[in-house]
């Protein structure tokens, strides 16, 4: 009997999770789901977080050392950073055009605004408090935070991905520069550990369908409780805002990325989407680029045929600094909240959003809802009260799931573009 492909099994798990969530809401099975189903989703997330830091550390050291010379590293790094920056700015521009055209803030009733502000004030205050630390630390704090003072402390939290990346690149560069006789044993060690980590990824991914099922079931129960009407009313009140975000995300997936793949790679976009579908489904389920990174790397290397020396550098970097979906969300949300509060934004305000959203998306942690924290900085830059976050917190998670798909798709697109310019492809078996 032919084995069912991983992405089909994950998709089946997603459908079963949605079905089980609906049944749980209708028959009031919330406590059962919370106590007996949700823990399996938590275990799955923990497994992905468990391997995220080791994967980035080892794969980057192995990948950088495989580049052989500093000039190649510099060339690939320059291309990667430039492409990530360009796609981020394009994403923000698309979001601004969509939100200024549709004007979702004008469709939000004042009654619902007051209700949500009251209901989610505490959550909003927590995000504001976290963001104040970023805002008060100065304009160059993002750069300062990249350089760790203790690499072991940095590896203790998935929020310190940039610091781990910095150390890994530095270590890889040093490994290239030391005498070959001294460096080979170290390189062989990290190459071997990399193989072990990738095997752990394979083991974890066999559990993915169960994890996805549990995650989506728990999400639906947490959001709607025992009252389906509450979820419907909430979505209808903010439906235009959600539509604006989703439309902007769709434009990146269906217009910008296909054009980039057509112009700068030899891969058809249909083939590309088929290759990275498991990663997209995983991104939708976890809302975390970092947690999805192991799957993204596996898809790009095994399905697209990108060589490890390219993917192991470009993808971990992208999971941390390339947030096209998050950038779109920040642009749309900032203008939406301004519209809902009756603020008229000038052209300077719009340009400020582009700048601050770009910088804050680079500094955003690759974990669920991290964009809410950095969004406070964007709102503050245009003079809008960060308390407005209370308006969108209720539906942020579903949108976060969708924008994470764009985040990891953008990473894979840029990786394919860099690989094309570096002869970084190897032959792979065609997908069924």
C-alpha positions, 0 to 999 in steps of 0.5 A, spaced: 500 500 500 502 506 498 504 511 503 500 517 504 504 523 503 505 528 509 502 534 507 495 529 505 496 527 512 497 534 515 491 536 511 486 530 514 488 532 521 486 539 520 480 537 517 478 533 523 480 538 528 475 543 525 470 538 525 471 536 532 471 543 534 465 544 531 462 538 534 465 540 541 462 547 540 455 544 539 455 539 544 458 543 549 465 539 550 469 545 551 472 542 558 473 535 555 477 538 549 481 543 554 483 537 558 484 531 553 485 534 546 489 540 547 495 537 551 497 533 545 497 540 541 501 543 546 506 537 546 507 538 538 508 545 539 513 544 545 517 539 540 517 544 535 520 549 539 525 544 542 528 543 535 528 550 533 534 553 536 539 546 535 536 546 528 538 554 527 545 553 531 547 547 527 545 548 520 547 555 520 554 553 522 554 547 517 551 551 512 556 557 513 562 553 513 560 549 507 561 555 503 568 555 503 570 562 502 568 569 505 567 572 499 561 567 497 558 568 504 558 575 503 555 574 496 549 570 498 548 574 505 548 580 501 543 578 496 539 575 501 538 581 505 537 585 499 531 580 497 528 580 504 528 588 504 525 588 498 519 583 499 518 586 506 517 593 503 512 591 497 508 587 502 507 593 506 505 598 500 500 592 498 497 593 505 497 600 505 494 600 498 488 595 500 486 598 507 486 606 504 482 603 499 477 599 503 477 603 509 475 597 514 475 602 520 469 606 517 465 599 518 466 598 525 460 599 529 462 604 535 458 599 540 462 593 538 468 597 539 466 599 546 465 592 548 471 589 545 475 595 548 472 593 555 473 585 554 480 585 551 483 591 555 487 587 559 490 583 554 492 590 550 495 593 556 500 586 556 502 588 549 503 595 551 507 594 557 512 589 553 512 594 547 514 599 552 521 596 553 522 596 545 520 603 544 524 606 550 530 603 549 533 607 543 533 607 535 539 602 535 537 597 540 535 592 535 542 592 532 544 592 540 540 586 541 543 582 535 549 581 539 549 576 545 553 577 551 552 570 553 550 565 547 548 559 552 543 564 555 541 566 548 539 559 547 535 558 553 529 562 549 526 561 542 525 569 542 533 570 541 533 567 534 537 573 532 542 572 537 543 565 535 544 566 528 549 572 529 553 567 533 552 561 528 554 565 522 560 568 526 562 561 528 561 559 521 566 564 518 571 563 524 571 555 522 572 557 514 578 562 516 582 557 521 587 552 518 584 546 514 587 541 519 584 544 525 577 546 522 575 539 519 574 535 525 570 541 528 566 541 521 565 534 521 562 534 528 557 539 526 555 536 520 554 529 524 550 533 529 546 536 523 544 529 520 542 527 527 537 534 528 534 532 521 533 525 523 529 528 529 525 533 525 523 527 521 521 523 527 517 529 530 513 530 523 510 523 524 506 526 530 504 532 526 497 530 523 495 529 531 498 535 533 495 539 528 488 536 529 489 538 537 491 545 535 485 547 531 480 543 535 483 547 541 483 554 538 476 553 536 473 551 543 477 557 546 475 562 541 467 560 541 466 557 548 459 554 548 456 559 544 457 559 536 453 566 535 458 569 539 464 567 534 459 569 528 457 576 531 465 578 533 467 576 526 461 579 522 463 586 526 470 585 524 469 582 517 471 587 513 478 588 517 479 581 516 478 581 509 482 587 508 488 583 511 487 576 507 486 580 501 493 583 502 496 576 504 493 573 498 496 578 493 503 577 495 501 569 495 498 570 488 501 576 485 508 578 487 511 571 489 509 568 482 511 574 478 518 573 482 518 566 481 517 566 474 522 572 473 528 570 477 527 562 477 526 556 473 521 553 477 513 553 476 509 556 481 505 550 481 510 546 482 513 551 488 506 551 492 506 543 491 513 542 494 512 547 500 505 545 502 507 541 508 510 547 511 504 552 509 499 547 513 504 547 518 505 555 519 497 555 519 497 550 524 502 553 529 502 561 527 510 560 528 515 561 523 520 558 527 516 552 529 515 551 522 522 552 520 524 545 520 519 543 515 520 549 511 527 546 510 525 539 509 520 542 503 525 546 500 531 541 500 527 535 499 522 537 494 525 543 491 532 541 491 535 547 494 542 545 496 543 545 503 549 550 503 544 555 501 537 553 505 541 552 511 543 560 511 537 563 507 531 560 511 534 560 518 535 568 517 528 569 513 525 565 519 527 571 524 527 577 519 523 576 513 516 577 515 512 579 509 505 577 512 507 580 519 509 587 515 502 587 511 498 585 518 502 591 521 500 596 516 493 594 515 492 594 522 495 601 524 491 604 519 484 600 521 485 602 528 486 610 526 480 609 522 476 606 527 478 612 532 477 617 527 484 619 526 486 622 519 493 619 517 497 624 512 502 622 507 508 622 512 504 618 517 503 613 511 511 613 510 512 613 517 508 606 517 512 603 511 519 605 515 517 603 522 513 596 520 519 594 516 524 595 522 519 592 527 518 586 523 525 585 522 525 585 530 519 581 531 520 574 534 518 568 530 513 566 535 505 566 535 502 574 535 509 577 536 507 582 531 502 585 536 508 587 540 512 590 535 505 593 532 505 598 538 511 601 536 508 602 529 502 605 532 506 610 537 510 612 531 503 615 527 500 618 534 495 613 535 493 610 542 496 603 542 490 601 546 486 600 540 490 593 539 484 591 544 479 592 537 483 586 533 486 582 539 479 577 538 481 575 531 488 576 531 490 569 532 486 566 525 489 572 521 496 570 525 495 563 522 494 566 515 500 571 515 505 566 517 503 562 511 506 568 507 512 569 512 514 562 510 512 562 503 516 569 502 522 565 505 522 559 500 521 564 494 527 568 496 531 562 498 529 559 491 531 566 488 538 566 491 539 558 489 538 560 482 543 565 482 548 561 486 547 554 482 544 552 488 540 546 486 540 539 485 536 533 482 530 531 486 525 526 485 518 529 482 512 530 487 506 525 486 
